[in-house]
Amino acid sequence: MRIVTFNANGLRSAASKGFFDWFAGQDADVLCVQETKAQEHQLSGEAGAKNGCCPDGYKAWFRDASTKKGYSGVAIYARREPDAVHTALGWDAFDEEGRYIEARFGNLSVVSMYVPSGSSGELRQGFKFEVMDWLRPTLEQWARSGRDYVLCGDWNIVRSALDIRNWKSNQKNSGCLPAERDWLNGLCAEADGGADGWVDTYRALHPEGQDYTWWSNRGAARAKDVGWRIDYQLATPSLRARLAGCGIAPSPRFSDHAPYWVDYALPGWSA
């Protein structure tokens, strides 16, 4: 089973740059998107086909931002019809920004989640910390639930010096703050996949890897590979032994983020 996660920074824009042409060659079972920056009616049906956002063989489910149009938004595309789709976690300040959608396939839950960025100033950084504190009990409960979970998305946080090119100069910048890293590393306890910790799939497969998933649009950050790894697939420990491979696709360029895919050895999975 292949799952792809991708912050599109505008799904119609990414589609116009050939994202879904690339995606068609990935033989993926599920695609999780963040920052659709659109409303569902613009991405599905005839409008979606016109915008190139309806790949053949897939159905799509969306959670748009209701706070303002053209903002945030998450989606899940899947070959197989989910048993259930959830789009709210119970806090309007988070849910109405279109930051969570979950598709359930038997005992497997695939989540597309977009953790807020705090880079625009103190107000949004404060909200980001509120979200982190509020999410922790839910994430801990999911890890103990007995379900298999794959949490896909842009978490807007790096974990260590391996995940960012300019480590020292970013210690006071959102996404690399010690409190943020402590929070995320606390979720990934016991060296990426102990009995109670979420498995950082990339780090589990590439313990010393230094690949990135996001680059600033300023300067020549992407050309110089001055990036950050802030897009993850975090899996429950039950899936650690089923990690079969992963990869980041920095080119072609569809967004300021790169798609990240993971293969899971899940016998019996089929569309």
N, C-alpha and C positions, 0 to 999 in steps of 0.2 A: 504494500500500500504506500503510495507516495502522497505526501501532503506538502503543499507550497504555501508559504506566507509572504505577503507583499504589501508594503505601504506604498500606495499608488500616487499619493499627493495629487489626487484628482484622477479618478478612474477613466473618465472620457479622454483626458489628456494622455494617459498612459496607453490607452487603446489606439489613439491616433498615431502613436510612436511605434506600434507593432507589438504591444505586449501580448495580446491574445493570439497573434500569429506565433510568437515564441512559445506561449503556453501550450498551444496545440501539439507541439513536439515533445512535451514533457511526460506524456502518459500519466498524468496526475489524477488521483481519485478525488481529492478535495483541495480547494483553493480558498485561503482565508485572506481577505483584503481589509486594509485599514485606510482611512482617509479617502473614502469614495468621493467626498465633496460634491455630492449630488443627491437627488431624491430618487426613490425607487422607480417612479414612473419614467425617469430619464434613462434608467439602466436596464429595464426589462421590456419585454414585448417589442413592438415595432420600433419604439424610440431606442431601445437598447440595441436592436439589430442595426439600426442606422448608425449608431455610435460605435459599433463594433464590440459591444459589451455582452454579447450573448453567444458564447462558444458552443458549437454543436456538441450534443451529447451531455450537456450539463443543465441542471436547474440551479436557480439562485435564490437566496434569501437575504434580506437586507434589514439593517437597523439604521435608519437615518437620524441625523440630528434634528430635533424639533426646536432647538433654541435659536438657530438661524440657518438659512439656506446656504448651501455651498460650503459647509463646515463639517469636519470630522466625518463620521459615518463608517460603518463596518458591514462586511458582507461575507457570505460563504457560498461558494459554488461547489456542487457535488454531482458526481455521476449517479450516485445511489440516493434514493429518497430517504431522508432521515425519518426516524420514528417520531421525533419531536424536535421543535426548534424553540429556544428561549431567547428573549431579547431584553430582559430586565433583571437586575439583581436587587432592586428594592430601594434605591436611593435616587430620587429624581435628578438631583444635581449632576450625578454621573450618567444615569440612564438616558436622560434627555439630550445629552451631547452625542449620543450614538456611538458608544464605546464598547459595547459587548453584544455578541451574538453567539449562541451555542447550538450546535447540531448534535443530536444523539442518534447513534447507530448501534443498537443492541447495548452492550456494556461499554461502548466507546463514546466519549464526548470529545468533540473537536470545537474549540473556542477560538473566535477571532476577537482580540481585545486590543484596545488602544489606550495606553496609559497617558495621561496628560503630560505635556511638556511644560517646564517652568521657565523656559528661556526668554519669555516676553516680559518678565518682571516679577516683582515680589508677590503680587496678587495671585498670579497663576502658579507660582512656585508654592505658595501657601496651599492652594487648592490641590496641587499634586501631592503634597505631604498628607493632606486630609484623605485623599483617595487611597494612598498607600496604607495608612492606618486602618481605613475602613475595609479595604480588600483583604488584609491579612487573615482575619478569622475565616472568611469564605475560602480562601486558597488553602488554608490549613485543613478545613473541613473536607474539601474536595480530595486532598491528598490522602485522607483517612477513610474515604467513603466506600472503597472497594470497587469503584468504577475506574476504568482506564481513561485518563484525561490527557489531551494534548492541548496546551495553551499556546496559541500562535499570536504573534503580534509585535507591534512596536511598543517597547516598554520604556523608551526614552531614558535608559540607564545603562551604563557600562558596568561590568563586574570587576575588572582588574586592569592592570597596565597592559596586559595582552590584548585588550579589547579597544584600545584607543592609541592612535599614533603619538599624540602630544599629551602624555600623561601628566607631567609635572605642571604644565601651564594651564591645565583645565581643572585643577583641584577645587577652585572656587566657582566653577561654572555648573549650571544645571545639567544634570545627566551624569556628572562625575563627582557630585558632592559626597563626602564620606557617609552621611546619613542615608542617602539614596542607595549607595553601594552596600552598606550594612544591611539594609532592608532586603534587597534582592539576594544577596549572598546568604542571608538568614533563611530565606525560602529554599535555597539550593544547599541545604545543610549536608554535612557529612560527605564532603568531597564529591559533590554532584551525583547524588543518588543513593544515600544511605537509606536506612529503613524508613525515615520520615521525610526525607528531602526530595524536592522536585529535581528532576534530571535536566540539566542544560544539555540538550542533545548535541549541539555543536562541540561543546567542551568535552563531553564524554567521548566523542569520536576523534577529537583533535585536541588532546590535552595541552599542547604547546602551540596551537594554531594562532595565527595573528591575521585573520581575515576580518574585513569590515563589511557592514551592511548599509552605512549611511555616510555621505560626504556633504560638506557644506557647498552651497552654490557659489560661495565667495572664492575669488582667486582661482587657482588651478588645483583645488583640493582633491578632486577625483583623479585627475591626471597624475598627481604626485602620490596618490593613495594615502592621503592624510584623512583617515576615516575613523569611524566609531562603529563598534558592534553593539547595536541596540535593538535589533530584531531577533526574536527568539522563537524556538519551539521548546517549551518546558513540558516534560512528560512525567507522569507518575512513575515511581520506581518499578512498578509492574511491567513497564514497557522498556526498561533499560536493556534487558537481554535481547530485545527484539529490534534494536537499532541496527539497520543494515547499511546505512550510508547517508551522507548529506552533502550539500554543496551550496555555495553562494554564487549567484550569476551577476557580476558587476557590469557585464556588457552582453547584449546591447543595453543602452541606457534608456530606461522608460520613466524614471523618477529620480529624485535625489536618494532614494533607497534602492537596494537590490533585492530581487526575490531570493528567498532561502527555502530550499527543499530538503525533506528528510524522507528516507525510505524505512518503513517499518515491516518486519516480517510477521504478518498477521494472516495465518492460514484461514481460508474460508472467506476472506474479504472479496467481494465482487460487486460489480454494479448491478 
